[in-house]
């Protein structure tokens, strides 16, 4: 069965391309979604792509992933720094959970420097711009052991026996 990945985007990401382009660039969320869908086709996987400005709606989507997704990729945006509810919901999900940030949050101001939701994530990708979503999809599919044979060995990563 093909991997199923749910991609979640938090508040204000619907304004990518307009909002603070000096930090987030000019790429829109629709363009990111199109790139993710193209990669999903190339990998033979399915993705569902969502954006919400509402914390409870994101919690509901994470809970729904329990039966509908093998991995979650999430850019919690501002909720990265405030949401215990997202942490608790993410802890319920047993598959890979990859947190994505377009900017390098570690180089940002104090308010935007420490993601509390990363404590419930398998991995965190930040500072790669929109390409972070592509890297996250590849990482999630690799962690699930579902990279197709058509993916070059160099993109498969270093083979290890550990789950670390």
BAVOKE-961804 format. One line per 2 residues: number of its first residue (from 1); their letters; for each residue x, y, z of N, C-alpha, C, O, CB. Coordinates in steps of 0.2 Angstrom, whole numbers. Each point is the difference from the previous one (the first is absolute). Glycine has a CB too. Layout:
BEGIN
NUM> a> X,Y,Z,X,Y,Z,X,Y,Z,X,Y,Z,X,Y,Z ~ ...
//
This chain:
BEGIN
1> xx> 4,-6,0,-4,6,0,4,6,0,5,0,3,-14,-6,3 ~ 8,11,-10,3,6,0,0,4,6,-5,0,4,3,1,-16
3> xx> 7,3,14,0,4,6,-5,6,-1,-1,2,-5,14,-5,7 ~ -16,4,4,-5,6,0,3,5,5,1,-1,6,-11,-7,-9
5> xx> 11,14,0,3,5,4,-5,6,1,-3,3,-5,15,-6,1 ~ -13,6,10,-4,5,1,5,6,1,4,0,5,-14,-7,0
7> xx> 9,13,-8,4,6,0,-5,5,3,-5,2,-3,13,-5,-6 ~ -6,6,15,-4,5,4,4,6,0,6,0,1,-12,-9,6
9> xx> 2,15,-8,3,6,0,-4,5,5,-6,0,-1,11,-2,-11 ~ -1,5,16,-4,4,5,-1,7,-2,-1,2,-6,7,-8,14
11> xx> -8,11,-3,-2,6,-1,4,5,-4,6,0,0,-12,-1,10 ~ 3,5,-14,3,5,-5,4,-3,-6,3,4,-4,-3,3,14
13> xx> 1,-14,-10,4,-2,-6,-4,0,-6,3,0,-6,2,-8,14 ~ -12,9,-8,-4,2,-6,3,7,-3,-2,1,-5,-8,-8,10
15> xx> 14,11,-1,2,6,-3,7,0,-2,4,5,-1,-12,0,8 ~ 11,-12,-8,7,0,-2,0,3,-7,-5,0,-4,7,-11,10
17> xx> 4,14,-7,1,4,-7,-2,7,1,2,4,-4,-5,-14,-2 ~ -1,12,11,-2,7,2,3,2,6,3,5,1,-14,-6,-7
19> xx> 10,-4,11,2,2,7,8,0,1,3,-6,-1,-14,1,5 ~ 14,10,-2,7,0,2,5,-4,-5,3,-4,2,-7,6,10
21> xx> 3,0,-19,4,-3,-5,8,0,2,3,-5,-3,-12,8,-6 ~ 11,1,13,7,0,1,2,-5,5,6,-2,1,-6,14,-2
23> xx> -5,-15,4,1,-6,5,-2,-6,-4,4,-5,0,-6,12,10 ~ -4,-7,-13,-3,-6,-2,0,-1,-8,-2,-5,-3,-5,5,12
25> xx> 10,5,-13,1,-1,-7,-7,2,-3,-5,2,3,14,-11,-2 ~ -9,8,-8,-6,2,-4,-4,-6,-2,-5,1,-4,12,9,0
27> xx> -5,-16,6,-4,-6,-2,-6,0,4,0,1,6,10,-7,-9 ~ -16,4,-1,-6,0,4,-1,-7,2,3,-5,-2,-8,14,-5
29> xx> 0,-10,12,-2,-6,2,-3,-5,-5,1,-6,0,-3,11,11 ~ -1,-2,-16,-3,-4,-6,6,-3,-4,-1,-5,-2,-10,13,2
31> xx> 16,-4,-1,6,-2,-3,3,-6,3,3,-5,-3,-1,17,-2 ~ -1,-11,12,3,-5,4,-4,-7,-1,2,-5,-1,2,14,9
33> xx> -11,-8,-7,-5,-6,-1,1,-3,-7,1,-6,0,-9,11,8 ~ 9,-1,-13,1,-3,-7,6,-4,0,0,-5,-3,-6,15,-2
35> xx> 12,-7,8,6,-4,0,0,-7,4,2,-5,-2,4,16,1 ~ -10,-10,6,-1,-6,4,-4,-5,-3,2,-6,0,-1,12,10
37> xx> -6,-4,-14,-4,-5,-4,4,-3,-5,-1,-6,-2,-10,13,5 ~ 15,-3,-7,4,-3,-5,5,-5,3,1,-5,-3,-2,16,-3
39> xx> 4,-10,11,5,-5,3,-4,-6,2,2,-5,0,5,14,4 ~ -13,-8,-1,-4,-6,2,-2,-4,-6,1,-6,1,-6,13,8
41> xx> 4,-4,-14,-2,-4,-7,7,-4,-2,0,-6,-1,-9,14,-2 ~ 15,-5,4,6,-3,-2,2,-5,5,3,-5,-3,1,15,-2
43> xx> -6,-10,11,1,-5,5,-5,-5,0,1,-6,4,5,14,3 ~ -12,-7,-10,-5,-5,1,-4,0,6,-2,-5,3,8,-2,-11
45> xx> -6,13,12,-3,0,6,-6,5,0,-1,3,-5,12,-5,11 ~ -15,2,-1,-5,5,0,1,5,6,2,-2,5,-10,-7,-10
47> xx> 6,15,4,0,5,5,-6,4,0,-4,0,-5,16,1,3 ~ -14,1,8,-5,5,1,3,6,3,4,0,4,-13,-9,-2
49> xx> 7,15,-4,3,6,1,-5,5,3,-5,1,-3,14,-3,-6 ~ -8,4,15,-5,4,4,4,7,3,6,0,1,-13,-11,1
51> xx> 3,16,-2,2,6,4,-6,2,4,-6,0,-2,14,3,-7 ~ -6,-1,15,-5,3,4,3,5,5,5,0,2,-12,-10,-2
53> xx> 3,15,1,2,5,5,-3,-1,7,1,3,5,-1,5,-14 ~ -3,-14,10,-4,-2,6,4,-6,3,0,-5,-3,-11,10,-1
55> xx> 13,-4,10,3,-5,4,-4,-6,1,3,-6,-2,3,15,8 ~ -12,-9,-5,-4,-6,1,-1,-3,-6,-1,-7,0,-5,12,9
57> xx> 5,-2,-15,0,-3,-6,6,-5,-2,0,-5,-2,-8,15,-2 ~ 14,-7,6,6,-3,-1,0,-7,5,3,-5,-3,3,16,-1
59> xx> -8,-10,10,0,-6,4,-5,-5,-3,2,-6,0,0,14,10 ~ -8,-6,-12,-4,-5,-3,3,-3,-6,-1,-6,-1,-9,13,4
61> xx> 14,-4,-7,3,-3,-6,5,-5,2,1,-5,-2,-3,15,-4 ~ 6,-8,11,5,-5,3,-3,-6,3,2,-6,-1,5,16,4
63> xx> -13,-9,0,-3,-6,3,-3,-4,-6,0,-6,1,-3,12,10 ~ 1,-3,-16,-3,-4,-6,6,-4,-3,-2,-5,-4,-8,14,2
65> xx> 16,-7,2,5,-3,-3,1,-7,3,4,-4,-3,2,15,1 ~ -8,-12,8,1,-6,3,-3,-6,-4,3,-6,0,-4,11,11
67> xx> -4,-4,-15,-3,-5,-4,2,1,-8,-2,-4,-4,-7,2,13 ~ 11,8,-11,1,2,-7,7,2,-2,0,1,-6,-12,3,7
69> xx> 17,-5,3,6,2,-2,6,-4,3,-1,-3,6,-3,15,-8 ~ 9,-13,-1,6,-4,2,5,5,3,4,-2,5,-6,-7,-13
71> xx> 2,15,6,5,5,3,-4,7,-1,-4,1,-3,14,-8,0 ~ -7,11,8,-3,7,0,6,5,-1,6,-1,3,-15,-2,5
73> xx> 8,8,-13,5,5,0,-4,6,2,-5,2,-3,12,-7,-7 ~ -4,9,14,-3,6,3,4,6,0,5,0,3,-13,-8,3
75> xx> 5,14,-8,3,6,1,-5,4,5,-5,3,-2,11,-2,-10 ~ -5,-2,18,-4,3,5,-1,8,0,-4,2,3,6,-13,4
77> xx> 3,14,-10,1,7,0,0,3,7,3,-3,4,-9,3,-15 ~ 2,5,12,0,3,7,-2,-5,6,2,1,5,-5,10,-11
79> xx> -1,-16,4,-2,-5,5,7,-4,3,-1,-3,5,-11,2,-10 ~ 17,1,1,6,-3,2,3,2,7,3,-3,3,0,2,-15
81> xx> -5,8,13,3,3,6,-5,0,6,1,3,5,6,4,-13 ~ -13,-9,7,-6,1,5,-4,-6,1,-3,0,5,3,11,-8
83> xx> 0,-16,-1,-6,-5,0,1,-7,4,4,-4,-3,-7,10,-8 ~ 1,-6,17,0,-6,3,-5,-5,-3,1,-6,0,2,12,11
85> xx> -8,-4,-14,-5,-4,-3,3,-4,-6,-2,-5,-1,-7,13,5 ~ 13,-4,-8,3,-4,-5,5,-5,2,0,-5,-3,-2,15,-4
87> xx> 6,-8,12,4,-5,3,-4,-6,2,2,-6,-2,6,15,6 ~ -13,-9,0,-4,-5,2,-3,-4,-6,0,-7,1,-2,13,10
89> xx> 0,-3,-16,-3,-4,-5,5,-3,-4,-1,-6,-2,-8,14,1 ~ 15,-5,0,6,-3,-4,2,-7,4,2,-5,-3,1,16,-2
91> xx> -3,-10,12,2,-6,4,-4,-6,-2,2,-6,1,2,14,8 ~ -10,-7,-11,-5,-6,-1,2,-4,-6,0,-6,-1,-9,12,7
93> xx> 12,-2,-11,1,-3,-7,7,-4,1,5,3,2,-11,7,-8 ~ 6,-16,3,5,-4,1,5,0,-6,6,-3,1,-13,-4,6
95> xx> 5,9,-12,5,0,-6,5,6,0,0,4,5,-9,-9,-12 ~ 13,6,2,5,5,0,-4,7,0,-5,1,-4,13,-8,-2
97> xx> -5,12,9,-3,6,1,6,5,-1,4,1,4,-14,-4,4 ~ 10,7,-14,5,4,-2,-2,7,0,-5,2,-3,10,-11,-4
99> xx> -2,13,11,-2,7,1,5,4,-5,6,-1,-1,-10,0,13 ~ 0,6,-16,4,4,-5,-1,7,2,-6,2,2,4,-11,-11
101> xx> 7,13,8,0,7,0,4,3,-6,5,-2,-1,-6,2,14 ~ -2,5,-16,3,2,-6,6,4,2,5,0,-4,-16,1,-2
103> xx> 11,3,11,6,4,2,4,-4,5,-3,-5,3,-4,16,-4 ~ 13,-9,3,4,-3,5,-2,3,6,2,6,2,7,-8,-10
105> xx> -14,-1,12,-3,3,6,6,1,5,-1,4,5,-10,-10,-7 ~ 16,2,2,6,1,5,4,6,-1,3,2,5,-3,-14,-5
107> xx> -1,15,-6,3,7,-1,-5,6,0,2,5,-1,7,-11,-6 ~ -15,4,10,-5,6,0,1,3,7,4,-1,4,-12,-5,-12
109> xx> 3,11,9,-1,3,6,-2,-5,6,-2,-5,-2,-1,16,-4 ~ 4,-9,12,-1,-4,6,-7,-3,-1,-1,-6,2,9,13,5
111> xx> -13,-3,-9,-7,-3,0,-1,-6,-5,-4,-4,1,0,16,2 ~ 8,-12,-8,-1,-5,-5,6,-5,-1,1,-3,-5,-7,12,-1
113> xx> 9,-9,12,6,-5,0,-1,-7,2,4,-4,-2,2,15,4 ~ -10,-12,3,-1,-7,3,-7,-2,-1,-5,2,2,13,1,6
115> xx> -8,-9,-12,-6,-3,-2,-2,-5,6,4,-5,1,-2,6,-14 ~ -7,0,16,-2,-5,5,-3,-7,-3,0,-5,3,-2,15,5
117> xx> -1,-9,-14,-4,-6,-3,6,-5,-3,-2,-5,-1,-8,13,-2 ~ 16,-5,3,5,-5,-3,1,-6,5,3,-5,-2,3,15,-4
119> xx> -8,-8,13,1,-6,5,-4,-6,-2,1,-5,2,1,14,6 ~ -7,-8,-12,-4,-6,-2,1,-2,-7,-4,-4,-3,-5,8,11
121> xx> 14,-1,-11,2,-2,-7,5,-5,-1,5,0,5,-9,11,-8 ~ 4,-15,-2,6,-5,-1,6,4,-3,5,-2,2,-14,-7,-5
123> xx> 8,14,-1,5,4,-3,-2,7,-1,-6,1,0,11,-11,-5 ~ 0,15,4,-2,7,-1,5,2,-6,6,-1,0,-10,3,12
125> xx> 0,1,-17,4,3,-6,-1,7,0,-6,3,0,5,-13,-7 ~ 6,15,8,-1,7,-1,5,3,-4,6,-2,0,-12,2,12
127> xx> 4,6,-14,5,4,-4,1,-2,-7,4,3,-3,1,-1,14 ~ -8,-7,-14,1,-2,-7,-5,4,-5,0,-2,-6,4,-9,10
129> xx> -8,15,-1,-5,3,-4,-6,-5,-2,0,-5,4,9,14,-8 ~ -12,-8,-1,-5,-4,-2,2,-7,-2,-4,-5,1,-2,14,-6
131> xx> 13,-10,4,2,-6,-2,0,-5,7,1,-6,-1,7,11,-8 ~ -9,-2,14,0,-4,6,-6,-5,0,0,-5,3,5,15,3
133> xx> -10,-8,-9,-6,-5,-1,2,-6,-5,-2,-5,2,-6,15,-1 ~ 12,-8,-6,2,-6,-4,5,-5,4,-1,-6,0,0,14,-10
135> xx> 5,-5,14,5,-4,4,-4,-4,5,2,-5,1,7,14,-3 ~ -14,-6,5,-4,-3,5,-4,-6,-3,-1,-5,3,0,16,3
137> xx> -2,-10,-12,-3,-6,-4,5,-5,-1,-2,-6,2,-6,14,-7 ~ 13,-7,2,5,-5,-1,2,-4,7,1,-6,0,4,13,-10
139> xx> -4,-3,15,2,-3,6,-5,-4,3,1,-5,3,6,15,-1 ~ -14,-8,-2,-5,-4,2,-1,-6,-3,-1,-5,3,-5,15,0
141> xx> 7,-10,-10,-1,-6,-4,6,-5,1,-1,-6,1,-6,13,-10 ~ 13,-4,10,6,-4,2,-1,-3,7,1,-6,0,6,13,-7
143> xx> -10,-4,12,-1,-2,6,-5,-6,0,0,-5,4,3,16,1 ~ -8,-10,-9,-5,-5,-1,2,-6,-4,-3,-6,0,-5,15,1
145> xx> 14,-9,-4,3,-6,-3,-4,0,-7,0,-6,-3,4,0,13 ~ -6,11,-13,-5,0,-6,3,4,-6,-4,1,-4,-6,-3,12
147> xx> 17,3,-8,2,4,-6,0,-5,-5,2,-6,0,6,13,7 ~ -10,-5,-13,-1,-5,-6,8,-1,-2,4,4,1,-16,0,-5
149> xx> 12,-10,0,7,-2,-3,2,5,-5,6,0,-1,-9,-12,3 ~ -1,16,-4,2,5,-5,4,6,3,3,4,-4,-13,-7,-3
151> xx> 10,4,13,4,5,4,7,-2,0,2,-6,2,-12,9,5 ~ 14,1,-9,8,-2,0,2,-1,7,-2,3,5,4,4,-15
153> xx> 3,-12,10,3,-2,7,2,6,4,0,0,6,3,-11,-11 ~ 0,16,1,3,6,4,-6,4,3,2,4,5,7,-3,-13
155> xx> -15,-2,6,-5,4,4,-4,-4,5,-4,2,4,2,4,-14 ~ 5,-13,11,-3,-4,5,2,1,7,-3,-2,5,2,-6,-14
157> xx> 7,12,9,3,1,7,5,-6,2,0,-5,-3,-10,12,6 ~ 13,-6,3,4,-4,2,-4,-6,4,-4,2,4,13,7,-3
159> xx> -8,-15,-3,-3,-5,3,2,-2,7,7,-1,1,-9,-4,-12 ~ -2,5,16,2,-2,7,-5,-5,2,-6,-1,-2,12,12,4
161> xx> -5,-14,4,-5,-4,3,-3,3,6,-5,-2,2,12,-7,-5 ~ -5,15,4,-3,4,6,-6,4,-3,-1,2,-6,12,-2,13
163> xx> -16,2,-2,-5,4,-2,1,8,3,-4,4,-1,-4,-14,2 ~ 14,11,1,2,7,3,-1,5,-6,2,6,2,5,-11,7
//
